[in-house]
Amino acid sequence: MLLSPEQTRALYQHAATTRYAVLAVNADSPAAIVDCLIAARECDAPIIIETSLWQLTGHSFGAGDALLGIDRYLAELHTLASSDRFRDVPVVYHTDHIKGPATVGILTHAMRKRASSISLDSSAMSAQENIETMIRLCEIAAQEGLPLTLEMEAGVDDGVTPLEETRSLFGEVERLMPGRLALWAPGVGTKHGLGNDLGGFSPDAIRAHRELASELAGRPIGIALHGSSGLTEEQLAAGVAAGVAKVNWSSESLLIRSEAAAAFFDQNRERLGKSHPDFKATAMDNGLQQSISAIYVPKVKARIESLNGKGQASDFRKTLQ
Protein backbone atom coordinates (compact mmCIF):
# COMPACT_ATOMS: atom_id res chain seq x y z
CA MET A 1 0.00 0.00 0.00
CA LEU A 2 1.42 3.34 -1.08
CA LEU A 3 0.69 5.74 1.77
CA SER A 4 -0.95 9.12 1.34
CA PRO A 5 0.58 12.18 3.04
CA GLU A 6 -1.98 11.89 5.86
CA GLN A 7 -1.21 8.18 6.37
CA THR A 8 2.51 8.92 6.25
CA ARG A 9 2.18 11.50 9.00
CA ALA A 10 0.43 8.83 11.06
CA LEU A 11 3.25 6.36 10.32
CA TYR A 12 5.92 8.82 11.46
CA GLN A 13 4.02 9.43 14.69
CA HIS A 14 3.56 5.68 15.16
CA ALA A 15 7.32 5.20 14.80
CA ALA A 16 8.08 8.10 17.15
CA THR A 17 5.77 6.84 19.89
CA THR A 18 6.43 3.09 19.47
CA ARG A 19 10.19 3.67 19.31
CA TYR A 20 11.26 2.18 16.04
CA ALA A 21 12.64 3.79 12.91
CA VAL A 22 11.49 3.29 9.33
CA LEU A 23 14.31 2.53 6.92
CA ALA A 24 14.48 5.06 4.06
CA VAL A 25 16.42 3.74 1.06
CA ASN A 26 17.57 5.87 -1.84
CA ALA A 27 16.62 3.23 -4.40
CA ASP A 28 18.57 3.85 -7.58
CA SER A 29 16.77 1.51 -9.98
CA PRO A 30 13.52 -0.42 -10.47
CA ALA A 31 15.31 -3.58 -9.32
CA ALA A 32 16.41 -1.88 -6.09
CA ILE A 33 12.81 -0.83 -5.40
CA VAL A 34 11.60 -4.41 -5.76
CA ASP A 35 14.34 -5.70 -3.47
CA CYS A 36 13.43 -3.16 -0.77
CA LEU A 37 9.77 -4.18 -0.93
CA ILE A 38 10.70 -7.87 -0.73
CA ALA A 39 12.78 -7.21 2.38
CA ALA A 40 10.03 -5.13 3.99
CA ARG A 41 7.40 -7.81 3.29
CA GLU A 42 9.59 -10.55 4.75
CA CYS A 43 10.12 -8.42 7.88
CA ASP A 44 6.47 -7.28 8.10
CA ALA A 45 7.86 -3.74 8.21
CA PRO A 46 7.00 -0.38 6.66
CA ILE A 47 9.56 0.98 4.20
CA ILE A 48 10.40 4.40 2.79
CA ILE A 49 11.58 4.59 -0.80
CA GLU A 50 13.14 7.96 -1.42
CA THR A 51 14.65 9.73 -4.37
CA SER A 52 17.24 12.45 -4.60
CA LEU A 53 17.58 14.72 -7.60
CA TRP A 54 20.14 12.38 -9.16
CA GLN A 55 17.68 9.49 -9.12
CA LEU A 56 14.89 11.58 -10.62
CA THR A 57 17.10 12.83 -13.46
CA GLY A 58 18.95 9.51 -13.82
CA HIS A 59 18.65 7.23 -16.83
CA SER A 60 16.38 4.68 -15.10
CA PHE A 61 13.64 7.25 -14.45
CA GLY A 62 13.65 10.83 -15.77
CA ALA A 63 16.60 10.61 -18.20
CA GLY A 64 17.39 14.25 -17.47
CA ASP A 65 13.83 15.38 -16.60
CA ALA A 66 13.11 15.46 -12.86
CA LEU A 67 9.35 15.82 -13.29
CA LEU A 68 9.20 12.81 -15.59
CA GLY A 69 11.35 11.03 -13.01
CA ILE A 70 8.75 11.66 -10.30
CA ASP A 71 5.96 10.44 -12.57
CA ARG A 72 7.76 7.25 -13.52
CA TYR A 73 8.94 6.57 -9.97
CA LEU A 74 5.46 7.00 -8.51
CA ALA A 75 3.92 4.87 -11.26
CA GLU A 76 6.40 2.10 -10.46
CA LEU A 77 5.75 2.32 -6.72
CA HIS A 78 1.98 2.51 -7.10
CA THR A 79 1.90 -0.57 -9.31
CA LEU A 80 4.08 -2.61 -6.96
CA ALA A 81 2.50 -1.41 -3.71
CA SER A 82 -1.00 -2.15 -5.03
CA SER A 83 -0.13 -5.69 -6.11
CA ASP A 84 -1.25 -8.73 -4.13
CA ARG A 85 2.37 -9.41 -3.26
CA PHE A 86 3.03 -6.10 -1.53
CA ARG A 87 -0.37 -4.64 -0.63
CA ASP A 88 0.24 -5.28 3.10
CA VAL A 89 3.55 -3.37 3.08
CA PRO A 90 3.14 0.30 4.10
CA VAL A 91 5.23 2.10 1.49
CA VAL A 92 6.22 5.77 1.66
CA TYR A 93 7.49 7.75 -1.32
CA HIS A 94 9.74 10.53 -0.02
CA THR A 95 11.74 13.23 -1.82
CA ASP A 96 15.29 13.68 -0.53
CA HIS A 97 18.19 15.96 -1.58
CA ILE A 98 16.22 18.17 -3.95
CA LYS A 99 18.19 21.38 -4.42
CA GLY A 100 18.94 24.21 -6.82
CA PRO A 101 16.76 26.79 -8.57
CA ALA A 102 14.16 24.21 -9.63
CA THR A 103 13.55 23.01 -6.05
CA VAL A 104 10.12 24.56 -5.51
CA GLY A 105 8.89 23.52 -8.96
CA ILE A 106 10.01 19.92 -8.49
CA LEU A 107 8.50 19.64 -5.02
CA THR A 108 5.26 21.30 -6.13
CA HIS A 109 4.98 18.64 -8.83
CA ALA A 110 5.62 15.97 -6.20
CA MET A 111 2.85 17.41 -4.00
CA ARG A 112 0.41 17.44 -6.90
CA LYS A 113 1.24 13.80 -7.58
CA ARG A 114 0.53 13.02 -3.89
CA ALA A 115 4.07 12.17 -2.82
CA SER A 116 3.85 10.66 0.67
CA SER A 117 6.29 13.07 2.30
CA ILE A 118 8.67 15.77 1.19
CA SER A 119 12.01 17.25 2.16
CA LEU A 120 14.58 19.43 0.43
CA ASP A 121 18.35 19.76 0.63
CA SER A 122 19.07 22.88 2.67
CA SER A 123 22.86 22.48 2.64
CA ALA A 124 23.39 25.44 0.29
CA MET A 125 20.67 27.61 1.89
CA SER A 126 20.87 30.19 4.60
CA ALA A 127 18.62 29.67 7.61
CA GLN A 128 16.22 32.28 6.27
CA GLU A 129 16.13 30.67 2.81
CA ASN A 130 15.41 27.31 4.43
CA ILE A 131 12.47 28.76 6.35
CA GLU A 132 11.14 30.71 3.37
CA THR A 133 11.24 27.67 1.09
CA MET A 134 9.41 25.49 3.59
CA ILE A 135 6.80 28.21 4.10
CA ARG A 136 6.40 28.56 0.33
CA LEU A 137 5.70 24.85 -0.01
CA CYS A 138 3.09 25.09 2.76
CA GLU A 139 1.47 28.07 1.05
CA ILE A 140 1.26 26.24 -2.29
CA ALA A 141 -0.28 23.21 -0.59
CA ALA A 142 -2.84 25.44 1.15
CA GLN A 143 -3.70 27.32 -2.05
CA GLU A 144 -4.24 24.11 -4.01
CA GLY A 145 -5.88 22.14 -1.23
CA LEU A 146 -3.13 19.54 -1.21
CA PRO A 147 -2.17 17.38 1.76
CA LEU A 148 1.45 17.89 2.78
CA THR A 149 3.75 16.07 5.17
CA LEU A 150 7.17 17.65 5.61
CA GLU A 151 10.59 16.75 6.92
CA MET A 152 12.73 19.79 7.72
CA GLU A 153 16.50 19.64 8.00
CA ALA A 154 19.28 21.76 9.45
CA GLY A 155 22.98 21.44 8.53
CA VAL A 156 23.06 17.68 8.93
CA ASP A 157 26.75 17.37 7.92
CA ASP A 158 27.93 20.19 10.20
CA GLY A 159 28.43 18.28 13.43
CA VAL A 160 25.81 18.55 16.16
CA THR A 161 23.13 21.18 15.53
CA PRO A 162 22.66 23.61 18.44
CA LEU A 163 19.26 23.33 20.11
CA GLU A 164 18.63 26.97 19.35
CA GLU A 165 18.35 26.04 15.66
CA THR A 166 15.45 23.74 16.50
CA ARG A 167 13.70 26.80 17.90
CA SER A 168 14.70 29.17 15.09
CA LEU A 169 14.15 26.79 12.13
CA PHE A 170 11.68 24.06 13.04
CA GLY A 171 9.90 26.26 15.57
CA GLU A 172 9.42 29.15 13.13
CA VAL A 173 7.89 26.98 10.40
CA GLU A 174 5.64 25.28 12.94
CA ARG A 175 4.54 28.66 14.29
CA LEU A 176 3.67 30.05 10.85
CA MET A 177 2.31 26.85 9.28
CA PRO A 178 1.24 24.57 12.12
CA GLY A 179 0.70 20.87 11.61
CA ARG A 180 2.70 20.34 8.40
CA LEU A 181 5.98 19.18 9.95
CA ALA A 182 6.32 15.52 10.89
CA LEU A 183 10.10 15.00 11.06
CA TRP A 184 13.08 17.10 12.10
CA ALA A 185 16.58 16.35 10.76
CA PRO A 186 19.24 18.13 12.80
CA GLY A 187 22.93 17.32 12.71
CA VAL A 188 23.73 14.67 15.32
CA GLY A 189 27.37 13.95 14.50
CA THR A 190 27.00 11.95 11.29
CA LYS A 191 27.95 12.77 7.70
CA HIS A 192 26.73 11.63 4.30
CA GLY A 193 28.96 9.25 2.37
CA LEU A 194 31.39 6.49 3.28
CA GLY A 195 34.66 6.65 5.16
CA ASN A 196 33.68 9.58 7.36
CA ASP A 197 34.60 9.81 11.03
CA LEU A 198 31.46 8.87 12.93
CA GLY A 199 32.99 9.31 16.36
CA GLY A 200 30.83 12.33 17.08
CA PHE A 201 27.49 10.49 16.78
CA SER A 202 25.36 11.68 19.69
CA PRO A 203 22.20 9.91 20.91
CA ASP A 204 22.00 12.61 23.59
CA ALA A 205 21.63 15.25 20.87
CA ILE A 206 18.92 13.15 19.21
CA ARG A 207 17.01 12.94 22.48
CA ALA A 208 17.30 16.67 23.18
CA HIS A 209 16.19 17.69 19.67
CA ARG A 210 13.28 15.24 19.75
CA GLU A 211 12.06 16.54 23.07
CA LEU A 212 12.31 20.18 22.03
CA ALA A 213 10.73 19.68 18.58
CA SER A 214 7.85 17.73 20.14
CA GLU A 215 7.37 20.46 22.73
CA LEU A 216 7.33 23.18 20.05
CA ALA A 217 4.85 21.23 17.91
CA GLY A 218 2.65 19.95 20.71
CA ARG A 219 2.74 16.44 19.21
CA PRO A 220 5.32 13.64 18.85
CA ILE A 221 8.04 14.57 16.35
CA GLY A 222 10.55 11.95 15.28
CA ILE A 223 14.13 12.64 14.28
CA ALA A 224 15.27 11.83 10.74
CA LEU A 225 18.82 10.46 10.74
CA HIS A 226 20.90 11.42 7.70
CA GLY A 227 24.31 9.95 6.95
CA SER A 228 23.71 6.57 8.60
CA SER A 229 26.06 4.51 6.39
CA GLY A 230 28.84 3.18 8.57
CA LEU A 231 26.97 3.32 11.87
CA THR A 232 27.07 0.10 13.89
CA GLU A 233 23.96 -1.81 14.95
CA GLU A 234 24.60 -0.63 18.50
CA GLN A 235 24.72 3.02 17.40
CA LEU A 236 21.54 2.63 15.35
CA ALA A 237 19.76 1.01 18.29
CA ALA A 238 20.87 3.84 20.56
CA GLY A 239 19.61 6.37 18.02
CA VAL A 240 16.21 4.69 17.83
CA ALA A 241 15.95 4.55 21.62
CA ALA A 242 16.70 8.30 21.70
CA GLY A 243 13.97 9.18 19.20
CA VAL A 244 15.06 8.49 15.61
CA ALA A 245 11.96 7.61 13.55
CA LYS A 246 13.45 7.59 10.02
CA VAL A 247 16.91 6.44 8.92
CA ASN A 248 18.23 7.44 5.51
CA TRP A 249 20.42 4.84 3.81
CA SER A 250 22.14 5.48 0.51
CA SER A 251 25.94 5.16 0.21
CA GLU A 252 26.24 1.78 1.91
CA SER A 253 23.20 0.51 -0.01
CA LEU A 254 24.82 1.52 -3.31
CA LEU A 255 28.10 -0.09 -2.27
CA ILE A 256 26.41 -3.42 -1.52
CA ARG A 257 24.65 -3.46 -4.89
CA SER A 258 27.71 -2.33 -6.88
CA GLU A 259 29.98 -4.90 -5.24
CA ALA A 260 27.41 -7.63 -5.95
CA ALA A 261 27.23 -6.54 -9.59
CA ALA A 262 31.02 -6.53 -9.91
CA ALA A 263 31.18 -10.04 -8.43
CA PHE A 264 28.54 -11.28 -10.89
CA PHE A 265 30.49 -10.03 -13.91
CA ASP A 266 33.79 -11.35 -12.52
CA GLN A 267 32.28 -14.80 -11.96
CA ASN A 268 30.56 -14.92 -15.35
CA ARG A 269 33.17 -13.29 -17.57
CA GLU A 270 33.66 -16.44 -19.66
CA ARG A 271 29.90 -16.85 -20.19
CA LEU A 272 29.68 -13.30 -21.53
CA GLY A 273 31.75 -14.19 -24.58
CA LYS A 274 29.59 -14.04 -27.70
CA SER A 275 30.34 -17.64 -28.68
CA HIS A 276 29.46 -19.12 -25.27
CA PRO A 277 26.23 -21.16 -25.32
CA ASP A 278 25.03 -19.41 -22.13
CA PHE A 279 25.80 -15.89 -23.39
CA LYS A 280 22.23 -14.70 -23.83
CA ALA A 281 20.94 -16.02 -20.51
CA THR A 282 23.94 -14.52 -18.72
CA ALA A 283 23.78 -11.15 -20.45
CA MET A 284 20.09 -10.59 -19.73
CA ASP A 285 19.36 -8.19 -16.89
CA ASN A 286 17.35 -10.80 -14.96
CA GLY A 287 20.38 -12.93 -14.14
CA LEU A 288 22.37 -9.95 -12.88
CA GLN A 289 19.51 -8.58 -10.80
CA GLN A 290 18.66 -11.94 -9.22
CA SER A 291 22.30 -12.32 -8.22
CA ILE A 292 22.36 -8.83 -6.68
CA SER A 293 19.03 -9.45 -4.93
CA ALA A 294 20.30 -12.61 -3.24
CA ILE A 295 23.02 -10.54 -1.54
CA TYR A 296 21.14 -7.27 -1.06
CA VAL A 297 17.79 -8.36 0.39
CA PRO A 298 19.32 -9.99 3.51
CA LYS A 299 21.29 -6.78 4.12
CA VAL A 300 18.13 -4.67 3.93
CA LYS A 301 16.34 -7.06 6.29
CA ALA A 302 19.21 -6.84 8.78
CA ARG A 303 19.04 -3.04 8.61
CA ILE A 304 15.28 -3.04 9.22
CA GLU A 305 15.68 -5.37 12.20
CA SER A 306 18.43 -3.18 13.70
CA LEU A 307 15.92 -0.30 13.68
CA ASN A 308 13.30 -2.38 15.54
CA GLY A 309 11.12 -2.26 12.43
CA LYS A 310 10.34 -5.97 12.20
CA GLY A 311 6.64 -6.67 12.80
CA GLN A 312 5.67 -2.99 12.88
CA ALA A 313 3.68 -3.05 9.62
CA SER A 314 0.89 -5.18 11.09
CA ASP A 315 0.68 -2.95 14.16
CA PHE A 316 0.58 0.23 12.08
CA ARG A 317 -2.11 -1.13 9.73
CA LYS A 318 -4.39 -1.60 12.73
CA THR A 319 -4.24 2.16 13.39
CA LEU A 320 -5.62 2.83 9.89
CA GLN A 321 -8.78 0.76 10.42
C-alpha positions as CSV (number, residue, x, y, z in Angstrom):
1,M,0.0,0.0,0.0
2,L,1.4,3.3,-1.1
3,L,0.7,5.7,1.8
4,S,-1.0,9.1,1.3
5,P,0.6,12.2,3.0
6,E,-2.0,11.9,5.9
7,Q,-1.2,8.2,6.4
8,T,2.5,8.9,6.2
9,R,2.2,11.5,9.0
10,A,0.4,8.8,11.1
11,L,3.3,6.4,10.3
12,Y,5.9,8.8,11.5
13,Q,4.0,9.4,14.7
14,H,3.6,5.7,15.2
15,A,7.3,5.2,14.8
16,A,8.1,8.1,17.1
17,T,5.8,6.8,19.9
18,T,6.4,3.1,19.5
19,R,10.2,3.7,19.3
20,Y,11.3,2.2,16.0
21,A,12.6,3.8,12.9
22,V,11.5,3.3,9.3
23,L,14.3,2.5,6.9
24,A,14.5,5.1,4.1
25,V,16.4,3.7,1.1
26,N,17.6,5.9,-1.8
27,A,16.6,3.2,-4.4
28,D,18.6,3.8,-7.6
29,S,16.8,1.5,-10.0
30,P,13.5,-0.4,-10.5
31,A,15.3,-3.6,-9.3
32,A,16.4,-1.9,-6.1
33,I,12.8,-0.8,-5.4
34,V,11.6,-4.4,-5.8
35,D,14.3,-5.7,-3.5
36,C,13.4,-3.2,-0.8
37,L,9.8,-4.2,-0.9
38,I,10.7,-7.9,-0.7
39,A,12.8,-7.2,2.4
40,A,10.0,-5.1,4.0
41,R,7.4,-7.8,3.3
42,E,9.6,-10.6,4.8
43,C,10.1,-8.4,7.9
44,D,6.5,-7.3,8.1
45,A,7.9,-3.7,8.2
46,P,7.0,-0.4,6.7
47,I,9.6,1.0,4.2
48,I,10.4,4.4,2.8
49,I,11.6,4.6,-0.8
50,E,13.1,8.0,-1.4
51,T,14.6,9.7,-4.4
52,S,17.2,12.4,-4.6
53,L,17.6,14.7,-7.6
54,W,20.1,12.4,-9.2
55,Q,17.7,9.5,-9.1
56,L,14.9,11.6,-10.6
57,T,17.1,12.8,-13.5
58,G,18.9,9.5,-13.8
59,H,18.6,7.2,-16.8
60,S,16.4,4.7,-15.1
61,F,13.6,7.2,-14.4
62,G,13.6,10.8,-15.8
63,A,16.6,10.6,-18.2
64,G,17.4,14.3,-17.5
65,D,13.8,15.4,-16.6
66,A,13.1,15.5,-12.9
67,L,9.3,15.8,-13.3
68,L,9.2,12.8,-15.6
69,G,11.3,11.0,-13.0
70,I,8.7,11.7,-10.3
71,D,6.0,10.4,-12.6
72,R,7.8,7.2,-13.5
73,Y,8.9,6.6,-10.0
74,L,5.5,7.0,-8.5
75,A,3.9,4.9,-11.3
76,E,6.4,2.1,-10.5
77,L,5.8,2.3,-6.7
78,H,2.0,2.5,-7.1
79,T,1.9,-0.6,-9.3
80,L,4.1,-2.6,-7.0
81,A,2.5,-1.4,-3.7
82,S,-1.0,-2.2,-5.0
83,S,-0.1,-5.7,-6.1
84,D,-1.2,-8.7,-4.1
85,R,2.4,-9.4,-3.3
86,F,3.0,-6.1,-1.5
87,R,-0.4,-4.6,-0.6
88,D,0.2,-5.3,3.1
89,V,3.5,-3.4,3.1
90,P,3.1,0.3,4.1
91,V,5.2,2.1,1.5
92,V,6.2,5.8,1.7
93,Y,7.5,7.7,-1.3
94,H,9.7,10.5,0.0
95,T,11.7,13.2,-1.8
96,D,15.3,13.7,-0.5
97,H,18.2,16.0,-1.6
98,I,16.2,18.2,-4.0
99,K,18.2,21.4,-4.4
100,G,18.9,24.2,-6.8
101,P,16.8,26.8,-8.6
102,A,14.2,24.2,-9.6
103,T,13.6,23.0,-6.1
104,V,10.1,24.6,-5.5
105,G,8.9,23.5,-9.0
106,I,10.0,19.9,-8.5
107,L,8.5,19.6,-5.0
108,T,5.3,21.3,-6.1
109,H,5.0,18.6,-8.8
110,A,5.6,16.0,-6.2
111,M,2.9,17.4,-4.0
112,R,0.4,17.4,-6.9
113,K,1.2,13.8,-7.6
114,R,0.5,13.0,-3.9
115,A,4.1,12.2,-2.8
116,S,3.9,10.7,0.7
117,S,6.3,13.1,2.3
118,I,8.7,15.8,1.2
119,S,12.0,17.2,2.2
120,L,14.6,19.4,0.4
121,D,18.4,19.8,0.6
122,S,19.1,22.9,2.7
123,S,22.9,22.5,2.6
124,A,23.4,25.4,0.3
125,M,20.7,27.6,1.9
126,S,20.9,30.2,4.6
127,A,18.6,29.7,7.6
128,Q,16.2,32.3,6.3
129,E,16.1,30.7,2.8
130,N,15.4,27.3,4.4
131,I,12.5,28.8,6.4
132,E,11.1,30.7,3.4
133,T,11.2,27.7,1.1
134,M,9.4,25.5,3.6
135,I,6.8,28.2,4.1
136,R,6.4,28.6,0.3
137,L,5.7,24.8,0.0
138,C,3.1,25.1,2.8
139,E,1.5,28.1,1.1
140,I,1.3,26.2,-2.3
141,A,-0.3,23.2,-0.6
142,A,-2.8,25.4,1.1
143,Q,-3.7,27.3,-2.1
144,E,-4.2,24.1,-4.0
145,G,-5.9,22.1,-1.2
146,L,-3.1,19.5,-1.2
147,P,-2.2,17.4,1.8
148,L,1.4,17.9,2.8
149,T,3.8,16.1,5.2
150,L,7.2,17.7,5.6
151,E,10.6,16.7,6.9
152,M,12.7,19.8,7.7
153,E,16.5,19.6,8.0
154,A,19.3,21.8,9.4
155,G,23.0,21.4,8.5
156,V,23.1,17.7,8.9
157,D,26.7,17.4,7.9
158,D,27.9,20.2,10.2
159,G,28.4,18.3,13.4
160,V,25.8,18.5,16.2
161,T,23.1,21.2,15.5
162,P,22.7,23.6,18.4
163,L,19.3,23.3,20.1
164,E,18.6,27.0,19.3
165,E,18.3,26.0,15.7
166,T,15.5,23.7,16.5
167,R,13.7,26.8,17.9
168,S,14.7,29.2,15.1
169,L,14.2,26.8,12.1
170,F,11.7,24.1,13.0
171,G,9.9,26.3,15.6
172,E,9.4,29.1,13.1
173,V,7.9,27.0,10.4
174,E,5.6,25.3,12.9
175,R,4.5,28.7,14.3
176,L,3.7,30.1,10.9
177,M,2.3,26.9,9.3
178,P,1.2,24.6,12.1
179,G,0.7,20.9,11.6
180,R,2.7,20.3,8.4
181,L,6.0,19.2,9.9
182,A,6.3,15.5,10.9
183,L,10.1,15.0,11.1
184,W,13.1,17.1,12.1
185,A,16.6,16.4,10.8
186,P,19.2,18.1,12.8
187,G,22.9,17.3,12.7
188,V,23.7,14.7,15.3
189,G,27.4,14.0,14.5
190,T,27.0,11.9,11.3
191,K,27.9,12.8,7.7
192,H,26.7,11.6,4.3
193,G,29.0,9.3,2.4
194,L,31.4,6.5,3.3
195,G,34.7,6.6,5.2
196,N,33.7,9.6,7.4
197,D,34.6,9.8,11.0
198,L,31.5,8.9,12.9
199,G,33.0,9.3,16.4
200,G,30.8,12.3,17.1
201,F,27.5,10.5,16.8
202,S,25.4,11.7,19.7
203,P,22.2,9.9,20.9
204,D,22.0,12.6,23.6
205,A,21.6,15.3,20.9
206,I,18.9,13.2,19.2
207,R,17.0,12.9,22.5
208,A,17.3,16.7,23.2
209,H,16.2,17.7,19.7
210,R,13.3,15.2,19.7
211,E,12.1,16.5,23.1
212,L,12.3,20.2,22.0
213,A,10.7,19.7,18.6
214,S,7.8,17.7,20.1
215,E,7.4,20.5,22.7
216,L,7.3,23.2,20.0
217,A,4.8,21.2,17.9
218,G,2.7,20.0,20.7
219,R,2.7,16.4,19.2
220,P,5.3,13.6,18.8
221,I,8.0,14.6,16.4
222,G,10.6,11.9,15.3
223,I,14.1,12.6,14.3
224,A,15.3,11.8,10.7
225,L,18.8,10.5,10.7
226,H,20.9,11.4,7.7
227,G,24.3,10.0,6.9
228,S,23.7,6.6,8.6
229,S,26.1,4.5,6.4
230,G,28.8,3.2,8.6
231,L,27.0,3.3,11.9
232,T,27.1,0.1,13.9
233,E,24.0,-1.8,15.0
234,E,24.6,-0.6,18.5
235,Q,24.7,3.0,17.4
236,L,21.5,2.6,15.3
237,A,19.8,1.0,18.3
238,A,20.9,3.8,20.6
239,G,19.6,6.4,18.0
240,V,16.2,4.7,17.8
241,A,15.9,4.6,21.6
242,A,16.7,8.3,21.7
243,G,14.0,9.2,19.2
244,V,15.1,8.5,15.6
245,A,12.0,7.6,13.5
246,K,13.4,7.6,10.0
247,V,16.9,6.4,8.9
248,N,18.2,7.4,5.5
249,W,20.4,4.8,3.8
250,S,22.1,5.5,0.5
251,S,25.9,5.2,0.2
252,E,26.2,1.8,1.9
253,S,23.2,0.5,0.0
254,L,24.8,1.5,-3.3
255,L,28.1,-0.1,-2.3
256,I,26.4,-3.4,-1.5
257,R,24.7,-3.5,-4.9
258,S,27.7,-2.3,-6.9
259,E,30.0,-4.9,-5.2
260,A,27.4,-7.6,-5.9
261,A,27.2,-6.5,-9.6
262,A,31.0,-6.5,-9.9
263,A,31.2,-10.0,-8.4
264,F,28.5,-11.3,-10.9
265,F,30.5,-10.0,-13.9
266,D,33.8,-11.3,-12.5
267,Q,32.3,-14.8,-12.0
268,N,30.6,-14.9,-15.4
269,R,33.2,-13.3,-17.6
270,E,33.7,-16.4,-19.7
271,R,29.9,-16.8,-20.2
272,L,29.7,-13.3,-21.5
273,G,31.8,-14.2,-24.6
274,K,29.6,-14.0,-27.7
275,S,30.3,-17.6,-28.7
276,H,29.5,-19.1,-25.3
277,P,26.2,-21.2,-25.3
278,D,25.0,-19.4,-22.1
279,F,25.8,-15.9,-23.4
280,K,22.2,-14.7,-23.8
281,A,20.9,-16.0,-20.5
282,T,23.9,-14.5,-18.7
283,A,23.8,-11.1,-20.4
284,M,20.1,-10.6,-19.7
285,D,19.4,-8.2,-16.9
286,N,17.3,-10.8,-15.0
287,G,20.4,-12.9,-14.1
288,L,22.4,-10.0,-12.9
289,Q,19.5,-8.6,-10.8
290,Q,18.7,-11.9,-9.2
291,S,22.3,-12.3,-8.2
292,I,22.4,-8.8,-6.7
293,S,19.0,-9.5,-4.9
294,A,20.3,-12.6,-3.2
295,I,23.0,-10.5,-1.5
296,Y,21.1,-7.3,-1.1
297,V,17.8,-8.4,0.4
298,P,19.3,-10.0,3.5
299,K,21.3,-6.8,4.1
300,V,18.1,-4.7,3.9
301,K,16.3,-7.1,6.3
302,A,19.2,-6.8,8.8
303,R,19.0,-3.0,8.6
304,I,15.3,-3.0,9.2
305,E,15.7,-5.4,12.2
306,S,18.4,-3.2,13.7
307,L,15.9,-0.3,13.7
308,N,13.3,-2.4,15.5
309,G,11.1,-2.3,12.4
310,K,10.3,-6.0,12.2
311,G,6.6,-6.7,12.8
312,Q,5.7,-3.0,12.9
313,A,3.7,-3.1,9.6
314,S,0.9,-5.2,11.1
315,D,0.7,-3.0,14.2
316,F,0.6,0.2,12.1
317,R,-2.1,-1.1,9.7
318,K,-4.4,-1.6,12.7
319,T,-4.2,2.2,13.4
320,L,-5.6,2.8,9.9
321,Q,-8.8,0.8,10.4
